[in-house]
Amino acid sequence: MKDSERSEHKSIRARRKDPMDCKEFLKLVPIWLEGRLDGRLGTMFLDHMNQCEDCNEELHIQYLVREGTARLESGGNFNLDKELSDKVGSYRKKLKRRHRENVVIYWMEAVAAIAIVFMLVLVAVKM
């Protein structure tokens, strides 16, 4: 990834609560197709894809062009629409799994912090 792409990606990532617009979505399509889009930005990407027919269609076109040209040389049969649908589904599952993992980590950190405070209070009481 070029430095300009990296800074652009970071600036998009900084917009956490604003809904994604079509321009941002289109910039992220190649990054998503490469499997390098995660977290909140990935969720926003999927949400926008589900709400915007034009962007959904553009994602399909870019996927078909990218995967179709790569596979034409092999000459085998393939169903790119189904493959893209499967890719979106597995990406959705990956995001949900990562969210659950983050929630578990958050609660473990909270319990650890409470335990440390409790032990400090016990030590202070004994002194």
C-alpha positions as a Markdown table, in Angstrom:
| # | Residue | x | y | z |
|---|---|---|---|---|
| 1 | Met | 0.0 | 0.0 | 0.0 |
| 2 | Lys | 1.4 | 3.4 | -0.9 |
| 3 | Asp | 1.8 | 6.1 | 1.7 |
| 4 | Ser | -0.9 | 8.2 | 0.1 |
| 5 | Glu | -3.3 | 5.2 | 0.2 |
| 6 | Arg | -2.4 | 4.5 | 3.8 |
| 7 | Ser | -3.1 | 8.1 | 4.9 |
| 8 | Glu | -6.3 | 8.1 | 3.0 |
| 9 | His | -7.3 | 4.8 | 4.6 |
| 10 | Lys | -6.5 | 6.2 | 8.0 |
| 11 | Ser | -8.5 | 9.4 | 7.4 |
| 12 | Ile | -11.5 | 7.3 | 6.4 |
| 13 | Arg | -11.0 | 5.1 | 9.4 |
| 14 | Ala | -11.1 | 8.2 | 11.7 |
| 15 | Arg | -14.7 | 8.9 | 10.8 |
| 16 | Arg | -16.3 | 6.5 | 13.2 |
| 17 | Lys | -19.9 | 7.5 | 13.6 |
| 18 | Asp | -20.7 | 9.1 | 10.3 |
| 19 | Pro | -22.3 | 6.9 | 7.7 |
| 20 | Met | -20.1 | 6.0 | 4.8 |
| 21 | Asp | -20.7 | 7.7 | 1.5 |
| 22 | Cys | -20.3 | 6.3 | -2.0 |
| 23 | Lys | -17.0 | 8.0 | -2.6 |
| 24 | Glu | -15.5 | 6.4 | 0.5 |
| 25 | Phe | -17.0 | 3.1 | -0.3 |
| 26 | Leu | -15.5 | 3.0 | -3.8 |
| 27 | Lys | -12.1 | 3.9 | -2.4 |
| 28 | Leu | -12.3 | 0.9 | -0.1 |
| 29 | Val | -13.5 | -1.7 | -2.6 |
| 30 | Pro | -10.0 | -2.8 | -3.7 |
| 31 | Ile | -8.9 | -2.9 | 0.0 |
| 32 | Trp | -11.9 | -5.1 | 0.8 |
| 33 | Leu | -11.3 | -7.4 | -2.1 |
| 34 | Glu | -7.7 | -7.9 | -0.9 |
| 35 | Gly | -9.1 | -8.8 | 2.5 |
| 36 | Arg | -7.4 | -5.9 | 4.3 |
| 37 | Leu | -10.5 | -4.1 | 5.7 |
| 38 | Asp | -11.4 | -4.8 | 9.3 |
| 39 | Gly | -13.2 | -3.5 | 12.4 |
| 40 | Arg | -15.7 | -0.6 | 12.4 |
| 41 | Leu | -14.7 | 0.5 | 8.9 |
| 42 | Gly | -15.5 | -3.0 | 7.6 |
| 43 | Thr | -18.9 | -2.9 | 9.3 |
| 44 | Met | -19.6 | 0.5 | 7.7 |
| 45 | Phe | -18.5 | -0.9 | 4.4 |
| 46 | Leu | -21.0 | -3.8 | 4.6 |
| 47 | Asp | -23.8 | -1.5 | 5.9 |
| 48 | His | -23.3 | 0.9 | 2.9 |
| 49 | Met | -23.2 | -2.0 | 0.5 |
| 50 | Asn | -26.5 | -3.3 | 1.8 |
| 51 | Gln | -28.1 | 0.1 | 1.6 |
| 52 | Cys | -26.8 | 1.4 | -1.8 |
| 53 | Glu | -27.7 | -0.5 | -4.9 |
| 54 | Asp | -25.2 | 1.5 | -7.0 |
| 55 | Cys | -22.3 | 0.6 | -4.7 |
| 56 | Asn | -23.4 | -3.0 | -4.4 |
| 57 | Glu | -23.4 | -3.2 | -8.2 |
| 58 | Glu | -20.0 | -1.6 | -8.4 |
| 59 | Leu | -18.6 | -4.1 | -5.9 |
| 60 | His | -20.0 | -6.9 | -8.1 |
| 61 | Ile | -18.5 | -5.4 | -11.2 |
| 62 | Gln | -15.0 | -5.0 | -9.7 |
| 63 | Tyr | -15.1 | -8.5 | -8.2 |
| 64 | Leu | -16.2 | -10.0 | -11.6 |
| 65 | Val | -13.5 | -8.1 | -13.5 |
| 66 | Arg | -10.8 | -9.0 | -10.9 |
| 67 | Glu | -11.7 | -12.6 | -10.4 |
| 68 | Gly | -13.1 | -13.3 | -13.9 |
| 69 | Thr | -10.0 | -12.2 | -15.8 |
| 70 | Ala | -7.8 | -14.2 | -13.4 |
| 71 | Arg | -9.9 | -17.3 | -14.0 |
| 72 | Leu | -10.5 | -17.0 | -17.8 |
| 73 | Glu | -7.0 | -18.4 | -18.4 |
| 74 | Ser | -7.8 | -21.5 | -16.3 |
| 75 | Gly | -10.8 | -22.3 | -18.5 |
| 76 | Gly | -12.8 | -23.9 | -15.6 |
| 77 | Asn | -16.4 | -23.3 | -14.7 |
| 78 | Phe | -17.1 | -20.9 | -11.9 |
| 79 | Asn | -20.0 | -18.9 | -10.4 |
| 80 | Leu | -18.6 | -15.5 | -9.4 |
| 81 | Asp | -21.9 | -14.1 | -8.1 |
| 82 | Lys | -22.2 | -17.0 | -5.6 |
| 83 | Glu | -18.5 | -16.7 | -4.7 |
| 84 | Leu | -18.9 | -13.0 | -3.9 |
| 85 | Ser | -22.0 | -13.7 | -1.9 |
| 86 | Asp | -20.0 | -16.4 | 0.1 |
| 87 | Lys | -17.1 | -14.0 | 0.6 |
| 88 | Val | -19.5 | -11.3 | 2.0 |
| 89 | Gly | -21.1 | -13.9 | 4.3 |
| 90 | Ser | -17.8 | -15.1 | 5.6 |
| 91 | Tyr | -16.6 | -11.5 | 6.1 |
| 92 | Arg | -19.7 | -10.7 | 8.1 |
| 93 | Lys | -19.0 | -13.8 | 10.3 |
| 94 | Lys | -15.4 | -12.7 | 10.7 |
| 95 | Leu | -16.4 | -9.2 | 11.9 |
| 96 | Lys | -18.9 | -10.6 | 14.4 |
| 97 | Arg | -16.3 | -13.0 | 15.8 |
| 98 | Arg | -13.8 | -10.2 | 16.2 |
| 99 | His | -16.4 | -8.0 | 17.9 |
| 100 | Arg | -17.2 | -10.9 | 20.4 |
| 101 | Glu | -13.5 | -11.4 | 21.0 |
| 102 | Asn | -13.1 | -7.6 | 21.7 |
| 103 | Val | -16.0 | -7.7 | 24.2 |
| 104 | Val | -14.5 | -10.7 | 26.0 |
| 105 | Ile | -11.1 | -8.9 | 26.2 |
| 106 | Tyr | -12.7 | -5.8 | 27.5 |
| 107 | Trp | -14.5 | -7.6 | 30.3 |
| 108 | Met | -11.3 | -9.6 | 31.2 |
| 109 | Glu | -9.4 | -6.3 | 31.4 |
| 110 | Ala | -12.2 | -4.9 | 33.6 |
| 111 | Val | -12.1 | -7.9 | 35.9 |
| 112 | Ala | -8.3 | -7.7 | 36.1 |
| 113 | Ala | -8.4 | -4.0 | 37.0 |
| 114 | Ile | -11.0 | -4.6 | 39.7 |
| 115 | Ala | -8.9 | -7.5 | 41.1 |
| 116 | Ile | -5.9 | -5.2 | 41.3 |
| 117 | Val | -7.8 | -2.5 | 43.1 |
| 118 | Phe | -9.2 | -5.0 | 45.5 |
| 119 | Met | -5.7 | -6.3 | 46.3 |
| 120 | Leu | -4.3 | -2.8 | 46.7 |
| 121 | Val | -7.2 | -2.1 | 49.2 |
| 122 | Leu | -6.4 | -5.3 | 51.1 |
| 123 | Val | -2.7 | -4.4 | 51.3 |
| 124 | Ala | -3.5 | -0.9 | 52.4 |
| 125 | Val | -5.9 | -2.2 | 55.1 |
| 126 | Lys | -3.3 | -4.6 | 56.5 |
| 127 | Met | -0.7 | -1.8 | 56.9 |
